[in-house]
Amino acid sequence: MTEDWNRTNQGETYENINLSFTASPAFVTNRSAFAVMFPIRNVFETIRMYVLIVLFACGLPLNVYMNLNITNLMMLTIYTTSDIAWLVTVDWRAGEAMCKAVKFFVIFCMSINSYIIVCLSVYCFICHCMNKHPCILYCFAWLLALANALPEVANWTLLRPSKITNWEQCTLMWLVLRYRRVLLHESPSRVEYMSINVYNIYLGIVVFWIPVLLILLFYLSSLCTKCGNRYRSLIQLEKPSEISFYPCRYDVDDRSVTIASIPSRSYAKHCAMTKIKRKTFNTSRLLILTYLLCWLPYNAFAMWTSSHYSSYENWHSFVTSFLSCLLILNSIINPIIYLRWKRLSR
């Protein structure tokens, strides 16, 4: 957009700017990707509502997956719809208040999606230790996402180029200051560049990198706890007992082993609980892995461009358009994982 503003300052008309922008490969790629994603989104939203009913019937920890479902719907509805509306018009026609509101909810959706995945990894750890659902974590996650998104209200504003009538853009305030310096034939201040870099790094840290560190911490802790529980279970199986026994299948390292001597009542319940915990843990592991695969490329590229601004100017539009589609793809893949849990629960 900065290059478009510079061309405007040199006397180009709105029609030329609009045509040159809409003909760019990045714009065509972005519009095509969202055109494909939009109908897929509608199909999977329908599937998602069915899955929620199934999850409730199966007894899956609905607090975890209900929150994740809400965040996925928010990503698909707010993030995708706002981008499609801009791609269709290449203009912002909703006013400054809506500009601030949309940008606020976009960051809010990204933040809450990340922190709900953190809650999911915490659940993987806690369900092996205390058999409790960390309900209070969800409230904390929503409040933290709200706090992360509040600065967006002050950071975004409307740009109204002086030589173009009836054309506005919702953009960062530092880019507006940079554009005004160009109009006054002043060299852009380094403060604007530094402010944008600090802003991008801040968003990357609070929206992705801090949640990723927490996810890895709790996920690895849950793996260690799970391995410890398996080891203790095997030791208990080797101890003799005077209680009546009957054959049961027990999973050790995802391999089914038939144990011919285990307690008839207590261990039957233990086998069932172990099976449910293992399937829930595997489902959570798939959701966490999908999140990392879809979100890591986008945020890694954003951090790289923050320290290589020249590369940012050359690659930002095209690469970001492709990587942002992965964020949407994450919300589309999650219902497939839910359905997989339903199949395994039969």
N, C-alpha and C positions, 0 to 999 in steps of 0.2 A: 504493500500500500504506500510506502514511503516513496517509491519510484513513481507511482501514479501522481502523488502530490507534487513531486518535482516537475513532472511533465506539465501539470496544471499551471505551475508558476511560470513555465516557459510559453504558455499561451495555447495549449491544446484545448480542444472543446471537450465537453462531457461525452459526446457521442464517440469521439476517437478513443478516449480513455476507456469507456465502457466496452467498445469493440475489441480493443487491444487486450483488455484484461480477460474478457470472456473467451477469447481465442487462445489463451495461454494453455499449455499442456496441464499445468497444475489445476487450473479451473475445470477443464474437461474431465480430468481424472477424478477430482473431488465430486463433481456433480454426478458422474456415472456411478461412482461407488455408492453414494447416498441414494441414488435412484434404485439400485439393487437392494440396498439394506432396508429401505422403507417397507416394501411389501413383506420381506422376510420378518421384519420386526412385528408386523401385525399377526402373522401366522404364529409366531412363537409366543406372543402375548396371550393368544387364545390357549395354546398348549400349557402355558404357565399357570393359568387359572385352574385348569384341570389337574395339573400336578399338585397344586396347593391342597386341593381336596384329597388327593391320594396320600399326600404326606401326612395330613391330619388323621386319615384313617389308619395309616401304617404306624402311627405313634412316633414319627421322627421328631426330634427336638425342634418344634415349630418356631420357637423364639429365634433360633439361629437363622433358619432358612426363610422365615417370613420377613425378617429384616433385610436379608440379602435379596429377596424377591422385590421388595419395595425399592431398594437402591437400584436394582437393574431396570425396573420400570421407569424410574426417574431419569436414568442415563439415556434410555431409549426414547423417552418422550421429550424431555427438555433439551438435552444436548443435541440429539438428532434433528428435532423439529426446528430449533433455532438455526442450525447450520443449513438445513434445506431452505428455510425462508430467506436466508441471506444469499444462498447460491442462486435462487430463482430471480431475485431482484437486483443483486449486487448493490444494494442500497439499504439504509436503515430508515424505516418509515414509522417506527413506533414511538419516537420521542426519547428524551433523555432518561426519564424515570424508568421506562421499560428497558433501556440499555443497561442501566445499573442493576435492575432486577434480574435480567436474563444472565448477565455475567456473574452475579452473585450466586444464582442457582446452579450454573454450570460448575463453578468451583465447589459449591456445596455438594453436588452430586458426585463429583470425583472424590472429594474427601470422605464422604460417608461410605462410598463403595470400598475405599481402601481400609477404613477403620472397621467396617463390618467383617472384612476378611481377617483383620487382626482378631476380632472377637471370635471368629471361627477357629483360628489357631489356638486361642486361649481355651475355647471349649474342648478342643482335642486334648489339651493338657489337663484341664480340670476334670473332664469326664472320667479319666483314668485314676484320678486322685480322690475326688470328693463326691462324684456322681451328682453334681449340681449344675444347673444351668446358670451361667453368670449373667443374670438379667440386668443387673446394675451396670454392666459394661456397655450394654446397648444405649442406655441413656447417656452415659459418658461419651460414647462414640458420636452420638448425634449432636451433643453440645460442643464437642471439640471440632466437629466439621462445621458447625455454625460459626464458631470463633475464627476458623481458618478462612471462611468466606466473607466475613464482615469487611475486611479491607477493600474488597472489590467495589463496594459502594462508593468509595472515595477515589479509586484508581481509574475508573472508566468515565468517559464523558463523550459528548457529541462533537464531531469535527464538521464544520461547515466551510468548505473552501470558498474564498471570496469571489473567485471568477466563475464558479459553477453554481447555478441556481437550482433549487429543488433537488439537491443531492447532499446527503449526510452519511456519515459513517460513525459507528460506535467504536471508539478506539481508546487506547491508554492516554492518560493526560500528558505523559512525557513525549509521546509522539505528536500531540497537539502543540506543545511548546516548541518542539523541533521544527514543525511546519511553519509556525509563526516566525521563527528565526530565518527560515528560508525566504519568507515573504519580505522580511526587512533586509534581505541580502547580507545577513550575518552568517558566519560559519557556525555550524551546530556545536553546541557546548558538549564537552565530554561528560558533563553531569547527566544529560539525558541518556547517553549510552550506558553509563554506570548504573543509573537508576533502573533501566530496563533489565540489565543483567542481574542486579540484586533481586528485582521482583521475580524474574524467572527462576533463579536459584531458590528463593524463598518458597515459591509454589512447589517446586520439585521436591524440596526437603519435607515440607509439612504434608503434602498430598501423597507422596510415594515413598521416599527413601526412609523416613522414620517408620511408617507402617511396615515396610519390607524388613527392616531390622527387627521389629517386634515379632513379625510373622516367623522369621527364621529362628529367633530365640525360643518362642513357645513351641514351634513345630519340632525343633530338634530336642527340646526338653520332653515333649510328648513321646517322641521316638525312644528316647532313653528310658522313660518310665514304662513304656509298653514292653520293651525288651526285658526290663527288670521284672515286670509282672509275669512274663512268659517263663523266665528262669525260675521264679519262685513257684509257679504252678507245676512245672516239671519236677521240682524237688518234692512238692507235696504229693504228687502222684506216686513217687517211689516209696513213700512211707506206708507201712502196713496198717490196716484198719480192721476193726471187728464189725463194721457196719456192712449191711448187705450191699452187693454190687450188681451192676449190669453193664453190658457194653455200651459205649458212647463214642462218638467221633469228636475229636478235639483238634483244632487248627494250631499248628506250630509252624511259624514262618510261612504261612499261606499253603502248607501241605497238610492234608487231612491224615491224621494218625488215629487208628482204632485202639482205644484203651479198654482192656478187658476187665479191669478191676477199678471201678470208681463208685462213689457213694450213689445210691439209688435216688435219693431225694435232693440233697443239697447240691450234688454235682450236676444233676440234670438241669437245675436252675442256672448253675454256673456256666454250663455249656451254652445255654440259650443266651445268656447275657454276654458271654464272650463273642458269640456269633454276631449279635446286634452291634456291639462295640466295634468289632473289626470292620463290619460293613459301613458303619457311620464314619469311622476313621478313614477308610479308603475313599469314601465320597468327599469328605472334607479335604483330603489330600489332593484329589482331582480338581476341586474348586480352587484351592490355593495355587496349584501348579498352572492352571489355566489363567488365573489372574496374573501371575508372574510373567508368563509367556506373552500375554497380550499387552501388558502395561510397561514391561521393562524396556522394549525397543524405543517407545515414544519418549520415556523419561531419560533414558541414556542419551538419546540424540539431543534432547533439550539441554542436558548438562554439557554435552560436548560443544554445542553451538554457543553456549554462554562464554566459553573460553576461546572460541575461534569465530569471531564475528564475521570475518570475510567469508568463511565457509557458510555461515548462516545466511548471508545475503544470496549466495549461489544455490543453496540446496533447500532452504527453509520451506518454500511454497510447495514444491513437489513431494518431498519426503514427508513433511508433516501431514499433508493430505492423505497419504497412504497409511502412515502410522496411526493417525487418529481413527481410521476405520477399524483398526485392531481393538481400540477401546470399546467400540460398539459391538464388535464380534464377540468380545468377552461376555456381554450381557445376553447375546443370542445363544452361546454355547451352554450357559448354565442350565437352562431347562433340559437339555439333553442329558446332563449329568444327573439332574433330579430323576429323570425317567429311568436312568440306569440304576439308581438306588431302588426305585420301585421294583424293577425286574429282579434285583438281587434279594429283595425282601420277601419274595414269594416262597 
